[in-house]
Amino acid sequence: MLSFYGTAGTYVTMCLFYLEMTLCLFTAQMEGARCIVEPVQRSHPVQGLLERFEAGPGCSARENGPTETHVIAVGRASNSPENKVIAF
């Protein structure tokens, strides 16, 4: 798995990023708040953007200019308006 991310430091950075986003999304769902988008800098190398769109099981991709968002949805797909996937 380390070869996919390059170095152990990059792997740890990605794990910390996903942990931070998971905690932020969990808090946002509980309190109705949104994550704050911080400027990209050395201490915060990745900028996140919270958006919602529908996706069924599998992988969905949305491309907007130089950015690309991949969402992996697990579970049952339905046409319910409450069944939304949060992408970041």
TAVENJO-V120166 format. One record per run of one state. SS is the DSSP state (~ for helix, > for strand, _ for the rest). FROM is the first residue (numbers start at 1). TO is the last residue. Records with the same first field share a line. If there is no record, write none. Layout:
SS->FROM-TO  FROM-TO
This chain:
_->1-1  6-7  32-50  54-57  65-66  74-84  88-88
~->2-5  8-31
>->51-53  58-64  67-73  85-87
